[in-house]
Amino acid sequence: MEQTIREIIRQADDERNFDLIRWVKDILDEFASTYYCPPDWQGIGAGLAGEYPADSWVYENLELYNFVEIREGGEE
């Protein structure tokens, strides 16, 4: 699943396809909020948040800042 999502993100990024990137965002949000979702699927957004720069098109459009864990003390 993660590989498929990454390929879709690559295509959306290459084409600057807002509909496609929004579709991926919706999937990531569903994975993160679904109680019985497999843990490796729930963590895809957090993994992507650590890979894309905060000022990138992908980071902004997937709203990956929502997947960044803030540890005690305010550190990411």
VEXDREN-2710 file (C-alpha; in Angstrom, 1 decimal):
% VEXDREN-2710
k/r/px/py/pz
1/MET/0.0/0.0/0.0
2/GLU/2.8/2.4/0.9
3/GLN/4.6/1.9/-2.4
4/THR/1.4/2.5/-4.3
5/ILE/0.8/5.8/-2.4
6/ARG/4.3/6.9/-3.0
7/GLU/3.9/6.3/-6.8
8/ILE/0.7/8.2/-6.8
9/ILE/2.4/11.1/-5.0
10/ARG/5.3/11.1/-7.5
11/GLN/2.8/11.3/-10.4
12/ALA/0.8/14.1/-8.7
13/ASP/4.0/16.0/-7.9
14/ASP/5.3/15.6/-11.5
15/GLU/2.0/16.8/-13.0
16/ARG/1.1/19.2/-10.2
17/ASN/-2.2/17.4/-10.1
18/PHE/-4.3/18.9/-7.3
19/ASP/-7.1/16.4/-7.6
20/LEU/-4.7/13.4/-7.3
21/ILE/-2.8/14.8/-4.4
22/ARG/-6.1/15.6/-2.6
23/TRP/-7.2/12.1/-3.1
24/VAL/-4.0/10.8/-1.5
25/LYS/-4.5/13.3/1.4
26/ASP/-8.0/11.9/2.0
27/ILE/-6.6/8.3/2.1
28/LEU/-3.9/9.3/4.5
29/ASP/-6.4/11.0/6.7
30/GLU/-8.6/7.9/6.7
31/PHE/-5.7/5.6/7.6
32/ALA/-4.7/7.9/10.4
33/SER/-8.2/8.1/11.9
34/THR/-9.4/4.5/11.4
35/TYR/-9.2/2.6/14.7
36/TYR/-8.7/-0.9/13.1
37/CYS/-6.4/0.2/10.3
38/PRO/-3.1/-1.7/10.1
39/PRO/-0.4/0.2/12.0
40/ASP/1.9/0.3/9.0
41/TRP/-0.8/2.0/7.0
42/GLN/-1.5/4.5/9.8
43/GLY/2.1/5.5/9.9
44/ILE/2.5/6.3/6.2
45/GLY/1.7/10.0/6.7
46/ALA/4.2/10.3/9.5
47/GLY/6.9/8.6/7.4
48/LEU/6.2/11.0/4.5
49/ALA/6.3/14.0/6.8
50/GLY/9.9/13.1/7.7
51/GLU/10.9/12.8/4.0
52/TYR/9.5/15.9/2.4
53/PRO/10.8/19.4/3.2
54/ALA/8.2/21.5/4.9
55/ASP/8.2/24.0/2.0
56/SER/7.6/21.4/-0.7
57/TRP/4.4/21.2/-2.8
58/VAL/3.8/17.7/-1.6
59/TYR/4.2/18.5/2.1
60/GLU/1.9/21.5/1.8
61/ASN/-0.8/19.8/-0.2
62/LEU/-0.9/16.6/1.8
63/GLU/-0.8/18.8/4.9
64/LEU/1.9/16.5/6.3
65/TYR/2.4/18.9/9.3
66/ASN/-0.7/17.1/10.7
67/PHE/1.4/13.9/10.9
68/VAL/4.4/15.4/12.7
69/GLU/4.6/14.2/16.3
70/ILE/5.5/16.9/18.8
71/ARG/7.4/15.4/21.6
72/GLU/7.3/16.6/25.2
73/GLY/9.4/19.8/25.3
74/GLY/8.2/21.0/21.9
75/GLU/10.6/19.1/19.7
76/GLU/9.5/17.4/16.5
END
